[in-house]
Amino acid sequence: MKAIRIHAHGNRQVLQIDEMDYPRIAADEVLIKVKSSALNHLDLWVREGIPGVSLPMIMGSDATGIVQKAGRIAARDYPFQKGDEVITVPIRSCGHCAFCLSGRENLCREFHIPGESVQGVQAEYISVPAKYVLPKPGSLDWHQAAALPLAAMTAYHMLIPKAGLKYGDWILIYGASSGIGSAAIQMAKALGATVITTVGSDQKQEVARQLGADYIINYNKQPVGKSVLQLTQGRGVDVVFEHPGAKTWNDSLRALRKGGKLVTCGATTGPLVKIDIRSLFIKHQQLIGSTMGTLHDVLQILKMVDRKQFKPIVSKVFSYEDIKEAHRYLEEGEQFGKVVIDFF
Ligand SMILES: [Zn+2]
């Protein structure tokens, strides 16, 4: 079978399509024929080299496909049949620590993301622990289903378990065209929040509006922090949904109201920021870190999908053979929503 692998870190040229043996399945695993897989910024970081990545590595965290067979325990404990259409949840954890047992797998000491610290899912066939395999929502096509798990789970975990977003809150969500931004806008609107978002070009404004954003700031034309203060009559937002990092940090702090929460999951423009802690304590503000999410988050997201409150946005689909071009497209920021690759 074919798999997208890297044997060294570097630019797009390190991406290879390798011929590999079919994966073995453990007793608690399900064998899946992959239809589609989504790219995440994590793929770019893994390719370029971050700590914890062992080589060679099969790329990719998100996949959707068709069940081929189940291991002995998986067949006994889960209702999967050959031919079932499924999504996979990009979590691997020990399953028996206090965090796992309380549904907080992303705090588990053995928490792993496929395609980062364990082998990924961009292959024609993959084996996945049955508990991290869920039915594909019927209302989503393969591309939307592949685009769902990592980005939506990350966004949901930031908004609800971490920031505790409530009806009537104001929220600043960076990057309407990013996978997590486009997910967060829809979810925040479903929760009854007023959404201010940012885009880098006027062409992206209309799509941001269709997602439900109430106010859209073109960050290349207007200063974000100042614009948010104008929109909120000087008060600031209840929640800032951060992921760009260095470039947006000062605007984020400026836009945050007294008692507000800044929740961050990324550093795409750089990881080092400055903070005046006097301002933090005088304003009773909270800075909250968040990575990935939990199986419970994904189950909640699937309810939002059923209620037509959330749908993953797919920007462009590539064949797996064009994986280098797919990475280029994501790297250059041309997308609105998720980049998907097909294994059809
Ligand atoms: Zn655990």
Residues whose N, C-alpha, C, O or C-beta is under 5 A from the ligand:
A	BS01	ZN	S93 C94 G95 H96 C97 C100 C108 R109
